[in-house]
Amino acid sequence: MADSVIYTNQLTRKFGDFVAVNAISFEVKRGEIFGFLGANGAGKTTAMRILCGLLTPTSGEARVAGFDVYRQNEEIKKHIGYMSQKFSLYENLTVRENIQFFGGIYGLSRQELKNKTEVLIERLGLHDEADKLVGSLPLGWKQKISFSVAILHRPKIVFLDEPTGGVDPITRRQFWDMIYEAAHDGITVFVTTHYMDEAEYCDRVSIMVDGAIAALDTPAGLKHQFKAANMDEVFLQLARGAKRSDA
Amino acid sequence: MSTVRVENIKKTYDKGTVIALEEVSFEVKSGELFGLIGPDGAGKTSLFRILTTLLLPDSGHAEVAGLDVVKDLWQIRRIVGYMPGKFSLYQDLSIEENLNFFATVFNTTVQKNFHLIEEIYVQIEPFKKRLAGKLSGGMKQKLALCCALIHEPKVLFLDEPTTGVDPVSRKEFWDMLDRLKARGITIIVSTPYMDEASRCDRIALLQKGKILELDSLEKIIARHPQNLYAVDADNAYQLMKDLRLTPEIESTFAFGEEQHVTLQSLLDGEQFLHQYLSNLGHTGLKIRKITPNIEDIFIKLMLENQ
């Protein structure tokens, strides 16, 4: 586990009698793009909250960026990035203010912030928009800024919760270019998505069913194992067998 | 016969600075399952709110079942069902209470139209005493659909009912819509998922307030022939980079494990791509000419409209 950024062993979380996450064990390596799939209600969100240091497990082990989820959850929060469609940027702050606000929260110094803000605005080609309110920008841009902000402090790992929902097909692919670039720079990417074509872009994919990991392999390996032409078919075969659902 | 008629509808916000809909026109036939397909910000919700009389257009004209959306709002409200994208039922009423409330408001009873909702309602009935605010996403969606159906609407408007829903549940939802359509209800549904186009009788592709295309999926595909190839190689990341380097290639976009490559001229793409990529040292090359799918076409139309 020397080079693993996420390590879990028999990780379990119960809510009363309900076993939301049932003894999951897996590792994610440095620089890997790891797809975390599953039907609604399969336990993805609960697992992700544990890995982000927001929820204590009931039993089992887990380490994220080298920190223990039971005792070092505050350290975990400092060493990860997080982005979801529901929580991304403050709409009533400008692009520049958002970058500085989140950079500050992630602990960047004043000087670092100043440099990084300008570099980022330059790289995203947002000179003319830097002082506009984020709320006035198209969704695709918000998502790109939001991702850039989530990795501004160079975290070991970034968690992306359905980052491309509702985004147009071109922007969706540009977003994945950014994911590839980040992974290329050594940032581990942990991503959930309901777009099965995006599962193909991941190095490895796990599929959760009823709280457990029902399959985990490279996309090619999964397609071979389930004799499927694409990831959509793999997902259907596994998730159709699910006993519990979001109802 | 058309049940919904939209003529040059225009809608702007913030004193005209934000254009939501730009002179949009289309018709939906009676009994049709019609899809409005486009990303966030395309104008789908504005259009739904105008058609359900909740928002006034800046200009243009629209009718639902022969009634004017501005003048005849009270009559329209009685005959349409609307499921907004954002959950809008009473969070502090139970499943049962919400359903009864909507039936009463529309001067009917749950018993009278139970046949319409039965198949959906039985799935949430075990939790009928639970407050709507405490339901999971999937259960909220089913309750909202029941409430939109309980007065037996002539036209059903569903705004992004499958957003954030997993692929299995999405398929089940569309199967359910097929059965409602079989009962003669006209359904207009919006979605950001391009693959759902195949489930609709006809679709409108919407982007930034404009209809890019409108027809059945087959006809739209036939109208946009492309010199298009699916390309796969051992090193996918390098492949993506290399395909962006030569002027003969008009566009290249990732589609699952493959790149979909459009060539500029009508040259033999298989031969050209094979030679070009082999020279760059690529191995494991698989190249085949393909018919565009809906997402290829949406991308093409977006590039043309930039």
Interface residues (C-beta under 8 A of the other chain):
Chain A: G38 A39 N40 G41 P138 L139 G140 E162 G165 G166 V167 D168 P169 I170 T171 R173 W176 Y180 H184 H194 M196 D197 E200 Y201 P219 A220 N230 M231 D232 F235 L236 A239 R240 A242 S245 D246 A247
Chain B: G38 P39 D40 G41 Q123 I124 F127 L135 S136 G137 G138 M139 K142 E160 T163 G164 V165 D166 P167 V168 S169 R170 K171 P192 M194 Q207 Y237 F253 A254 F255 G256 E257 E295 F298 I299 M302 L303
